[in-house]
């Protein structure tokens, strides 16, 4: 079986991430993002019948929570990277590692519909 080739994820620094998902902060200060389980009518019906919520809470780690709080629609990707480097830069040996992980996190948030990236 062939392995998928990883592509480099590069997001222009002047883009502004805007949150589109509901979220809350739990008691230990981490962000929890609300993710819809089912979009189809059958899944939604099943949740209603079983009296279960049609969402799950995704708990973010320290880095994810910090980035999520910065996605306010005013702060650019470059500004977030600068603040992140000041706040948590000592956790990473190489600055590119922090940038790569942040870009991948933005990519995951965007593909799941949690944020939109807008041109400022």
Buried (B, 14 or more C-beta within 10 A) or exposed (E): EEEEEEEEBEBEEEBBBBBEBEBEEEEEEBBBBBBBEEEEEEEBEBBEEEEEEBBEBBEBEEBBBBBBBBBEEEBBBEBBBBBBBEEBEEEBEEEEEBBBBBBEBBBEBBEBEBBBBEEE
